[in-house]
Amino acid sequence: MIKNSLHIIIFSDVSKTSGGKETWLEYFINSIHSDYINIYVYCIAYSDIDFPSNVIFVDSKHKSLPGYLFSSFRAIKKHSAEGDECIYCGINIEAMIFILNKITNINLKHIIWIRGTGIGELKYFWSNKSMRNRIKLYIATLVERYSFAKSKYIIYNGEDTRVTFEQRYGIRENAKTIPNALDLEPSLNTHIDNNLVHSVAYTGRLVNTKGFQYFVEAANRMRETKMTFHAWGENVNQVIKDSDHILYHGAYTRKELPIIASNSLCFVFLNNNTSNAAGGISHSILEALALSRIVIAWDNATHRQLLNSANSILVEEGNIDQLINAIRSLPNLNLNTLTQMMEAAYQTALPYSISEHVKLYKEFVGHT
């Protein structure tokens, strides 16, 4: 018998073309919604995605942090009942609502789902050492430390994330790694033609924290080759400004991924691990592997959770010359090597099903 509701705190505009947290939200809710009376999602705004009828979006309509925090906090008090589960999608901004819930004794099963490096990411974004940023980092650090210690459950979205937080605060009881997963049927397609091997795709946010500047530089330095560079994601003005050698396709939905894969043999992933600005199993890499694409990526701990020499081409992080050489090598690799790599990519993605992901969550929090 269904007894409780689930509450999900996500400081985000939720839409079909959003990023990693929003991808997870869509996959997760569609796979677990029947286990709850209702699922309430407390977000900044919501559009475009069709969810089951018992999923209720509580749109704060506040883009400012204080407005979002207090409108969401009031809404949780209104909609929650004793014993409900509450997932906080992050340990900094979303965890501020956890603290409000905790100090006002709202009796929920609190679950903080750590989806990145926390304060490490904020230090990257707030690298300007102004007094304002130092104060924000100080507050964020206090929030993170308190939330990590006091939340009933901690979930990490990758082993690298777990290691980061255990090094920062120590090993915690009631903590578990539940990596991101796929709601995309893996497809083994080893068809290769001349156009495919000369086509490279970048998917995701077109920002420096995701290494997009390296993709731009590689494209600019390979103008005289037959390689074509495709960028799928938001931030068109920056792309046009930085390079006219990149074919920009705009924001994409996950349903379009098979089309993207049919036009490019290689996907490039350049998350910067040394800056401590990225963490966890990447949905985008999982999707590329599931579609049996060749992956070129920085060789770092975040990527090595999925990638190795059998299923991808790994290059030294930040080494633009190695990146260019790896891209140049694609048309020269023999068919057997490419096929083996594509098959290995497909096999790597198979265990990361959304059904297994949900099963691990339910077992961990004692959801029956």
C-alpha positions in Angstrom: 0.0 0.0 0.0 1.4 3.4 -1.0 1.6 5.6 2.2 4.0 8.5 1.5 5.0 11.2 -0.9 8.4 12.1 -2.2 9.7 15.7 -2.3 12.6 16.7 -4.6 14.5 20.0 -4.1 16.2 21.2 -7.2 17.4 24.8 -7.7 16.9 24.8 -11.5 14.8 25.6 -14.5 13.5 22.1 -15.5 13.1 21.6 -19.2 13.8 19.0 -21.9 17.1 20.7 -22.8 18.5 21.1 -19.3 21.7 19.6 -17.8 22.7 16.6 -15.8 20.5 17.1 -12.7 17.5 17.7 -14.8 18.3 14.6 -16.9 18.5 12.6 -13.7 15.2 14.0 -12.5 13.3 13.0 -15.6 14.8 9.5 -15.7 14.3 9.0 -11.9 10.8 10.2 -11.6 9.5 8.3 -14.6 10.8 5.1 -13.1 9.7 5.5 -9.5 6.5 7.6 -9.5 4.2 4.7 -9.0 5.8 4.1 -5.5 4.4 7.3 -4.1 1.1 9.1 -3.5 2.6 12.2 -5.1 6.0 13.5 -6.1 6.5 17.2 -5.4 9.3 18.9 -7.3 10.4 22.3 -5.9 12.1 24.1 -8.7 12.6 27.7 -10.1 10.5 27.0 -13.2 9.3 24.1 -15.2 8.4 23.6 -18.9 8.3 21.1 -21.8 8.5 17.7 -20.1 5.5 15.4 -19.7 5.5 13.7 -16.3 3.0 11.3 -14.8 -0.2 12.8 -13.2 1.0 12.4 -9.6 4.1 14.5 -10.2 3.4 18.1 -9.0 5.8 20.9 -9.9 5.9 23.6 -7.3 7.3 26.5 -9.3 8.8 29.1 -7.0 8.9 31.7 -9.8 11.9 33.2 -7.9 15.2 33.1 -9.7 16.8 34.8 -6.7 18.2 32.4 -4.1 16.4 33.9 -1.1 13.1 33.9 -2.9 13.5 30.3 -4.0 14.6 29.1 -0.6 11.7 30.6 1.4 9.0 30.0 -1.1 10.1 26.3 -1.4 10.4 26.0 2.4 6.9 27.2 2.9 5.6 24.9 0.2 7.3 21.9 1.7 5.6 22.6 5.1 2.3 22.8 3.3 2.6 19.6 1.2 4.7 17.2 3.4 3.6 14.6 5.9 5.4 12.7 8.6 7.6 9.9 7.0 7.8 11.4 3.5 11.1 11.2 1.8 12.9 14.4 0.7 15.8 14.4 -1.8 18.0 17.5 -1.9 19.8 17.5 -5.3 23.0 19.0 -4.1 24.8 19.8 -0.9 25.1 23.6 -1.1 22.1 25.6 -2.4 19.5 22.8 -2.0 20.9 21.9 1.4 20.0 25.3 2.7 16.4 24.1 2.6 17.5 20.9 4.4 18.8 23.1 7.2 15.6 25.1 7.4 13.6 21.8 7.5 15.9 20.4 10.2 15.9 23.3 12.5 12.1 23.6 12.3 11.7 19.9 13.0 9.8 19.0 9.8 9.8 15.2 10.2 11.0 13.9 6.8 13.4 11.2 5.7 16.2 13.6 4.6 18.4 12.4 1.7 21.2 14.6 0.3 22.2 13.4 -3.2 25.6 14.9 -3.9 25.9 15.5 -7.6 29.3 17.2 -7.9 32.2 18.4 -5.9 30.2 20.9 -3.8 32.4 23.7 -2.5 35.0 22.7 -5.1 32.7 23.8 -7.9 31.8 27.0 -6.2 35.4 27.9 -5.7 35.8 27.5 -9.4 32.8 29.7 -10.2 33.6 32.3 -7.6 37.4 32.4 -8.3 37.4 36.2 -8.0 38.6 36.7 -4.4 36.3 39.6 -3.7 35.0 40.1 -0.2 31.5 39.2 -1.5 32.7 35.9 -2.9 34.7 35.0 0.2 31.6 35.5 2.3 29.5 33.4 0.0 32.1 30.6 0.0 32.3 30.8 3.8 28.5 30.4 4.1 28.5 27.6 1.5 31.2 25.7 3.4 29.3 25.9 6.6 26.1 24.6 4.9 28.0 21.8 3.3 29.8 20.7 6.5 26.6 20.8 8.5 24.5 19.0 5.9 27.0 16.3 5.3 27.1 15.6 9.1 23.4 15.8 9.8 21.5 14.4 6.9 20.1 10.9 7.6 21.3 9.6 4.2 24.1 10.7 1.8 24.1 9.5 -1.8 27.1 10.1 -4.1 26.6 10.2 -7.9 30.1 8.7 -8.5 33.1 7.2 -6.8 35.1 10.3 -7.5 32.5 12.3 -5.6 32.6 9.9 -2.7 36.4 10.1 -2.5 36.3 13.9 -2.6 33.9 14.2 0.3 35.5 11.5 2.4 38.8 13.2 2.1 37.2 16.5 3.0 35.0 15.4 6.0 35.8 11.7 6.7 33.8 8.5 6.1 30.2 8.6 7.0 27.6 6.0 8.0 24.5 5.8 5.8 26.3 6.9 2.7 26.3 5.1 -0.6 27.4 5.6 -4.2 24.6 5.3 -6.7 25.9 6.3 -10.1 23.9 8.0 -12.8 22.0 5.8 -15.2 20.4 5.6 -18.6 16.9 5.7 -19.7 18.1 5.1 -23.2 18.1 1.7 -24.9 21.7 0.8 -25.7 22.3 0.3 -29.4 25.2 -1.5 -31.0 25.8 0.1 -34.3 29.2 -0.4 -35.8 28.4 1.0 -39.2 31.3 3.3 -40.3 31.6 5.4 -43.4 34.0 8.1 -44.6 31.8 10.9 -43.4 31.4 9.5 -39.9 35.1 9.2 -39.3 35.6 12.8 -40.2 32.8 14.1 -37.9 33.3 15.0 -34.2 30.5 16.0 -31.8 30.4 17.9 -28.6 27.2 17.6 -26.5 26.3 19.5 -23.4 26.8 22.9 -21.9 29.1 25.0 -24.0 31.0 26.4 -21.1 34.6 26.4 -19.8 33.8 24.2 -16.8 33.0 21.5 -19.4 36.1 22.2 -21.4 34.4 23.7 -24.4 37.2 26.2 -25.0 39.5 23.3 -25.9 37.0 22.0 -28.4 36.9 25.5 -30.0 40.7 25.7 -30.1 40.9 22.2 -31.7 38.4 23.2 -34.3 40.2 26.5 -35.1 43.5 24.7 -35.4 42.1 22.0 -37.7 40.5 24.3 -40.3 42.6 22.8 -43.2 41.6 19.2 -42.4 38.5 17.3 -43.6 37.2 17.1 -40.0 33.9 18.6 -39.2 33.0 19.8 -35.7 29.5 19.8 -34.4 28.4 21.5 -31.2 25.1 20.5 -29.6 24.0 22.6 -26.6 23.1 26.1 -25.5 25.1 29.4 -25.6 25.0 30.1 -29.4 26.4 33.6 -29.1 29.6 32.4 -27.5 30.0 29.7 -30.2 29.6 32.2 -33.0 32.1 34.6 -31.3 34.7 31.9 -30.7 34.7 29.9 -33.9 33.2 29.8 -37.4 34.6 26.3 -38.0 32.0 24.7 -35.7 28.5 23.7 -36.9 26.2 24.8 -34.2 22.9 22.9 -33.8 21.5 24.5 -30.7 20.0 22.9 -27.6 18.9 19.2 -28.1 16.6 16.8 -26.4 17.6 13.3 -25.3 15.3 11.8 -27.9 17.6 13.4 -30.6 20.7 11.6 -29.4 20.4 8.7 -31.9 20.2 11.3 -34.7 23.3 13.0 -33.4 25.1 9.7 -33.1 24.2 8.8 -36.7 26.1 11.8 -37.9 29.2 11.7 -35.9 31.5 8.7 -35.0 33.3 10.5 -32.2 32.0 12.4 -29.1 34.5 14.6 -27.2 34.3 15.1 -23.4 36.6 17.6 -21.7 35.4 17.9 -18.1 38.1 19.6 -16.1 38.9 17.3 -13.2 42.0 19.2 -11.9 40.0 22.3 -11.2 37.7 20.3 -8.9 34.8 21.7 -11.0 33.3 18.4 -12.1 32.3 15.1 -10.5 30.2 12.0 -10.8 29.3 9.6 -13.6 28.4 11.7 -16.7 25.0 11.1 -18.3 26.4 12.4 -21.6 29.3 9.9 -21.6 26.9 7.1 -20.7 24.7 8.1 -23.6 27.6 8.2 -26.1 28.8 4.8 -25.0 25.3 3.3 -25.2 25.1 4.5 -28.8 28.4 2.8 -29.5 30.3 6.0 -30.3 34.0 6.5 -30.1 34.8 8.8 -27.2 37.8 11.1 -26.9 38.2 12.5 -23.4 40.7 13.9 -20.9 42.3 11.1 -18.9 41.2 11.9 -15.3 39.5 10.2 -12.4 36.0 11.4 -13.3 36.2 10.0 -16.8 37.9 6.8 -15.8 34.9 5.7 -13.9 33.5 4.8 -17.3 36.4 5.1 -19.8 39.5 3.1 -20.5 41.9 2.3 -23.3 39.5 -0.4 -24.7 36.4 1.8 -25.1 37.8 5.3 -25.7 40.8 7.4 -26.6 42.1 9.2 -23.4 44.5 12.1 -23.6 46.4 14.1 -21.0 44.0 16.7 -19.4 44.5 20.1 -20.8 46.9 19.0 -23.5 45.5 20.6 -26.7 48.1 19.1 -28.9 47.3 15.5 -27.8 43.6 16.3 -28.2 44.2 17.4 -31.8 46.3 14.4 -32.6 43.7 12.1 -31.2 41.0 13.7 -33.4 43.4 13.6 -36.4 44.0 9.8 -35.8 40.4 8.8 -36.3 40.3 8.4 -40.1 43.6 6.5 -39.9 42.5 3.8 -37.4 41.7 0.5 -39.1 38.2 -0.7 -39.2 38.8 -3.6 -36.8 40.2 -1.2 -34.1 37.2 1.1 -34.5 34.7 -1.7 -34.4 36.3 -3.2 -31.2 36.2 0.1 -29.5 32.6 0.7 -30.4 31.6 -2.7 -29.1 33.5 -2.1 -25.9 31.7 1.2 -25.5 28.3 -0.5 -25.9 29.2 -3.2 -23.3 30.4 -0.5 -20.8 27.0 1.2 -20.8 24.8 -1.9 -20.3 25.0 -2.2 -16.5 23.8 1.4 -16.0 20.1 0.9 -16.3 17.6 3.2 -14.6 15.8 0.2 -13.1 19.0 -0.8 -11.3 19.5 2.8 -10.2 16.1 3.0 -8.7 16.5 -0.4 -7.0 19.7 0.8 -5.3 18.0 3.9 -4.1 15.0 2.1 -2.7 17.2 -0.5 -0.9 19.4 2.2 0.6 16.7 4.4 2.1 14.5 1.5 3.1 11.7 2.3 0.8 9.2 -0.5 0.6 
